[in-house]
Amino acid sequence: MITKTVNVVRYLVSGNSYPITYGYWDKEEIKVYLTQEDNSLVLLTLGTDYSLSSPNGTNGVLVKVSDWGTATKITILREVSLTQERDLVNGQTLNAETIEAALDHSMAAIQQLKEEQSRSLKTAVDEEGLEITFPNTEARKGTGSGTVICFDSSGSTIVLRDLKKFDQDIIDAANSALEAAQSALESEASYQRAHNEGISNIVSNETGDYVTVSIIQRDGTTTSYTVQRGKKGEKGDTGATGATGATGAQGPQGIQGPKGDTGATGATGESGVTTPIASFFTLAVDADGNLYAYHADEDYPPDFYYDSDTGNLYIDT
């Protein structure tokens, strides 16, 4: 007997144990999917990633076994085989449990198809005899950038538009609308003409990567168009270095720096006296008290006379 109308449960990932609120008859009937942070799905493996309680046809429990990383959501789905494996032989005694098991399996298959159908594309309930066929894989690839699925003017035939061209068309339309809006607002004459033609105002708003242009009619009707800006292009090459500019004016003189330390005293030199004669000579006394006369003309040195009584030194000219 099946009293539940669902064949799937979903939980936010938290903890290690997750109740299964519907019945199953074989562990292999349970499929478990993890939703990752990037919204991708990962199908888990029984015994490696999780374990199940023994089937009882009423409910069960899933227990986490491995590390599920940063997964955010878990989906536990029952999928039964779409076959009828009961063989009732004519004339045999009918076993109520066998018949009920077959009916339960059929109901589980119906619930499974209903769940899948609830996640599919459907036409409106008032559509009659409408068949929608998607183009094949190669057609959907377009020129390599992918395609956008559209309907033609009849609303029943699918047409494909190249994604790259589709994006560019939207960008071009948005730029044209934005330029028209700015022009209308900046020019009083253009604004007046627009007003006379039935347009009361044109408003442009930018939010992040999106631009919304609203056209307000005089009767209060507003038509808005929202488009996404194109992606920022790659950075261009660095331009050539410009010419060196003119030298700027000299800045003010800085403050005087601190006085440096006094240097070491040098060795005492000779004490000399320079006296003019026919040429020049120099007298010098060394540290021992010896007197020396230096003369440039070595052929005619000056003659000196020393008076020992007075201690005077005379030059004989």
Contacts in CASP RR format, 6 or more apart in sequence:
PFRMAT RR
TARGET T0000
AUTHOR 0000-0000-0000
METHOD contacts of the structure
MODEL  1
MITKTVNVVRYLVSGNSYPITYGYWDKEEIKVYLTQEDNSLVLLTLGTDY
SLSSPNGTNGVLVKVSDWGTATKITILREVSLTQERDLVNGQTLNAETIE
AALDHSMAAIQQLKEEQSRSLKTAVDEEGLEITFPNTEARKGTGSGTVIC
FDSSGSTIVLRDLKKFDQDIIDAANSALEAAQSALESEASYQRAHNEGIS
NIVSNETGDYVTVSIIQRDGTTTSYTVQRGKKGEKGDTGATGATGATGAQ
GPQGIQGPKGDTGATGATGESGVTTPIASFFTLAVDADGNLYAYHADEDY
PPDFYYDSDTGNLYIDT
1 100 0 8 1.000
1 104 0 8 1.000
2 23 0 8 1.000
2 104 0 8 1.000
2 107 0 8 1.000
2 108 0 8 1.000
2 111 0 8 1.000
4 21 0 8 1.000
4 22 0 8 1.000
4 23 0 8 1.000
5 111 0 8 1.000
6 21 0 8 1.000
6 22 0 8 1.000
6 111 0 8 1.000
6 115 0 8 1.000
7 22 0 8 1.000
7 77 0 8 1.000
7 78 0 8 1.000
7 79 0 8 1.000
7 108 0 8 1.000
7 111 0 8 1.000
7 112 0 8 1.000
7 115 0 8 1.000
8 75 0 8 1.000
8 76 0 8 1.000
8 77 0 8 1.000
8 78 0 8 1.000
8 115 0 8 1.000
9 18 0 8 1.000
9 19 0 8 1.000
9 20 0 8 1.000
9 21 0 8 1.000
9 22 0 8 1.000
9 75 0 8 1.000
9 76 0 8 1.000
10 73 0 8 1.000
10 74 0 8 1.000
10 75 0 8 1.000
10 76 0 8 1.000
11 18 0 8 1.000
11 73 0 8 1.000
11 74 0 8 1.000
11 76 0 8 1.000
12 72 0 8 1.000
12 73 0 8 1.000
12 74 0 8 1.000
13 34 0 8 1.000
13 68 0 8 1.000
13 71 0 8 1.000
13 72 0 8 1.000
13 73 0 8 1.000
13 74 0 8 1.000
15 64 0 8 1.000
16 63 0 8 1.000
16 64 0 8 1.000
17 61 0 8 1.000
17 62 0 8 1.000
17 63 0 8 1.000
17 64 0 8 1.000
18 61 0 8 1.000
18 62 0 8 1.000
18 63 0 8 1.000
18 64 0 8 1.000
18 74 0 8 1.000
18 76 0 8 1.000
19 59 0 8 1.000
19 60 0 8 1.000
19 61 0 8 1.000
19 62 0 8 1.000
20 30 0 8 1.000
20 52 0 8 1.000
20 53 0 8 1.000
20 59 0 8 1.000
20 60 0 8 1.000
20 61 0 8 1.000
20 62 0 8 1.000
20 76 0 8 1.000
21 59 0 8 1.000
22 59 0 8 1.000
22 78 0 8 1.000
23 55 0 8 1.000
23 56 0 8 1.000
23 57 0 8 1.000
23 58 0 8 1.000
23 59 0 8 1.000
23 60 0 8 1.000
23 78 0 8 1.000
24 30 0 8 1.000
24 55 0 8 1.000
24 57 0 8 1.000
24 60 0 8 1.000
24 78 0 8 1.000
25 55 0 8 1.000
25 57 0 8 1.000
25 80 0 8 1.000
25 101 0 8 1.000
25 104 0 8 1.000
25 105 0 8 1.000
26 55 0 8 1.000
27 46 0 8 1.000
27 52 0 8 1.000
27 55 0 8 1.000
28 46 0 8 1.000
29 55 0 8 1.000
29 78 0 8 1.000
29 79 0 8 1.000
29 80 0 8 1.000
30 46 0 8 1.000
30 52 0 8 1.000
30 62 0 8 1.000
30 76 0 8 1.000
30 77 0 8 1.000
30 78 0 8 1.000
31 43 0 8 1.000
31 76 0 8 1.000
31 77 0 8 1.000
31 78 0 8 1.000
31 79 0 8 1.000
32 43 0 8 1.000
32 44 0 8 1.000
32 46 0 8 1.000
32 49 0 8 1.000
32 50 0 8 1.000
32 62 0 8 1.000
32 74 0 8 1.000
32 75 0 8 1.000
32 76 0 8 1.000
32 77 0 8 1.000
33 41 0 8 1.000
33 42 0 8 1.000
33 43 0 8 1.000
33 44 0 8 1.000
33 74 0 8 1.000
33 75 0 8 1.000
33 77 0 8 1.000
34 41 0 8 1.000
34 42 0 8 1.000
34 44 0 8 1.000
34 68 0 8 1.000
34 71 0 8 1.000
34 73 0 8 1.000
34 74 0 8 1.000
34 75 0 8 1.000
35 41 0 8 1.000
35 71 0 8 1.000
35 72 0 8 1.000
35 73 0 8 1.000
35 74 0 8 1.000
35 75 0 8 1.000
36 42 0 8 1.000
36 70 0 8 1.000
36 71 0 8 1.000
36 72 0 8 1.000
37 70 0 8 1.000
37 71 0 8 1.000
37 72 0 8 1.000
42 71 0 8 1.000
44 50 0 8 1.000
46 52 0 8 1.000
47 65 0 8 1.000
48 65 0 8 1.000
48 66 0 8 1.000
49 64 0 8 1.000
49 65 0 8 1.000
49 66 0 8 1.000
49 68 0 8 1.000
50 62 0 8 1.000
50 63 0 8 1.000
50 64 0 8 1.000
50 65 0 8 1.000
50 66 0 8 1.000
51 62 0 8 1.000
51 63 0 8 1.000
51 65 0 8 1.000
52 60 0 8 1.000
52 61 0 8 1.000
52 62 0 8 1.000
52 63 0 8 1.000
53 60 0 8 1.000
53 61 0 8 1.000
57 104 0 8 1.000
62 76 0 8 1.000
68 74 0 8 1.000
77 115 0 8 1.000
78 108 0 8 1.000
78 111 0 8 1.000
78 112 0 8 1.000
79 112 0 8 1.000
80 105 0 8 1.000
80 108 0 8 1.000
80 109 0 8 1.000
80 112 0 8 1.000
82 109 0 8 1.000
84 102 0 8 1.000
84 105 0 8 1.000
84 106 0 8 1.000
85 105 0 8 1.000
86 98 0 8 1.000
86 101 0 8 1.000
86 102 0 8 1.000
88 94 0 8 1.000
88 98 0 8 1.000
121 132 0 8 1.000
123 130 0 8 1.000
123 132 0 8 1.000
130 156 0 8 1.000
132 156 0 8 1.000
132 158 0 8 1.000
133 158 0 8 1.000
134 140 0 8 1.000
134 149 0 8 1.000
134 158 0 8 1.000
135 158 0 8 1.000
135 160 0 8 1.000
139 147 0 8 1.000
139 160 0 8 1.000
140 146 0 8 1.000
140 147 0 8 1.000
140 160 0 8 1.000
141 147 0 8 1.000
142 160 0 8 1.000
142 162 0 8 1.000
142 163 0 8 1.000
143 162 0 8 1.000
143 164 0 8 1.000
145 162 0 8 1.000
145 163 0 8 1.000
145 164 0 8 1.000
146 162 0 8 1.000
146 163 0 8 1.000
146 164 0 8 1.000
147 160 0 8 1.000
147 161 0 8 1.000
147 162 0 8 1.000
147 163 0 8 1.000
147 166 0 8 1.000
148 160 0 8 1.000
148 161 0 8 1.000
148 162 0 8 1.000
148 163 0 8 1.000
148 166 0 8 1.000
149 158 0 8 1.000
149 160 0 8 1.000
150 158 0 8 1.000
150 159 0 8 1.000
150 160 0 8 1.000
150 161 0 8 1.000
151 157 0 8 1.000
151 158 0 8 1.000
151 159 0 8 1.000
152 158 0 8 1.000
152 159 0 8 1.000
167 230 0 8 1.000
170 227 0 8 1.000
170 228 0 8 1.000
171 227 0 8 1.000
171 229 0 8 1.000
171 230 0 8 1.000
173 225 0 8 1.000
173 227 0 8 1.000
174 211 0 8 1.000
174 213 0 8 1.000
174 225 0 8 1.000
174 227 0 8 1.000
174 229 0 8 1.000
177 213 0 8 1.000
177 225 0 8 1.000
177 227 0 8 1.000
178 204 0 8 1.000
178 211 0 8 1.000
178 213 0 8 1.000
180 202 0 8 1.000
181 202 0 8 1.000
181 203 0 8 1.000
181 204 0 8 1.000
181 213 0 8 1.000
182 204 0 8 1.000
183 190 0 8 1.000
184 190 0 8 1.000
184 191 0 8 1.000
184 194 0 8 1.000
184 199 0 8 1.000
184 202 0 8 1.000
185 191 0 8 1.000
185 202 0 8 1.000
185 204 0 8 1.000
194 202 0 8 1.000
195 218 0 8 1.000
198 217 0 8 1.000
198 218 0 8 1.000
199 215 0 8 1.000
199 216 0 8 1.000
199 217 0 8 1.000
199 218 0 8 1.000
200 216 0 8 1.000
200 217 0 8 1.000
200 218 0 8 1.000
200 220 0 8 1.000
201 216 0 8 1.000
202 213 0 8 1.000
202 214 0 8 1.000
202 215 0 8 1.000
202 216 0 8 1.000
203 213 0 8 1.000
203 214 0 8 1.000
203 216 0 8 1.000
204 211 0 8 1.000
204 212 0 8 1.000
204 213 0 8 1.000
204 214 0 8 1.000
205 211 0 8 1.000
205 212 0 8 1.000
205 214 0 8 1.000
206 212 0 8 1.000
209 228 0 8 1.000
209 229 0 8 1.000
209 230 0 8 1.000
210 226 0 8 1.000
210 227 0 8 1.000
210 228 0 8 1.000
210 229 0 8 1.000
211 226 0 8 1.000
211 227 0 8 1.000
211 229 0 8 1.000
212 224 0 8 1.000
212 225 0 8 1.000
212 226 0 8 1.000
213 224 0 8 1.000
213 225 0 8 1.000
214 222 0 8 1.000
214 223 0 8 1.000
214 224 0 8 1.000
214 225 0 8 1.000
215 222 0 8 1.000
215 223 0 8 1.000
215 224 0 8 1.000
216 222 0 8 1.000
217 223 0 8 1.000
268 287 0 8 1.000
270 284 0 8 1.000
270 285 0 8 1.000
270 286 0 8 1.000
270 292 0 8 1.000
271 284 0 8 1.000
271 285 0 8 1.000
272 282 0 8 1.000
272 283 0 8 1.000
272 284 0 8 1.000
272 285 0 8 1.000
273 282 0 8 1.000
273 283 0 8 1.000
274 280 0 8 1.000
274 281 0 8 1.000
274 282 0 8 1.000
275 281 0 8 1.000
275 283 0 8 1.000
275 315 0 8 1.000
277 302 0 8 1.000
277 315 0 8 1.000
277 317 0 8 1.000
278 300 0 8 1.000
279 295 0 8 1.000
279 296 0 8 1.000
279 297 0 8 1.000
280 295 0 8 1.000
280 296 0 8 1.000
281 293 0 8 1.000
281 294 0 8 1.000
281 295 0 8 1.000
281 296 0 8 1.000
281 301 0 8 1.000
281 302 0 8 1.000
282 293 0 8 1.000
282 294 0 8 1.000
282 295 0 8 1.000
283 291 0 8 1.000
283 292 0 8 1.000
283 293 0 8 1.000
283 294 0 8 1.000
284 291 0 8 1.000
284 292 0 8 1.000
284 294 0 8 1.000
285 291 0 8 1.000
285 292 0 8 1.000
286 292 0 8 1.000
291 313 0 8 1.000
293 301 0 8 1.000
293 302 0 8 1.000
293 304 0 8 1.000
295 301 0 8 1.000
295 302 0 8 1.000
302 315 0 8 1.000
302 316 0 8 1.000
302 317 0 8 1.000
303 315 0 8 1.000
303 316 0 8 1.000
304 313 0 8 1.000
304 314 0 8 1.000
304 315 0 8 1.000
304 316 0 8 1.000
305 313 0 8 1.000
305 314 0 8 1.000
305 315 0 8 1.000
305 316 0 8 1.000
306 312 0 8 1.000
306 313 0 8 1.000
306 314 0 8 1.000
307 313 0 8 1.000
307 314 0 8 1.000
END
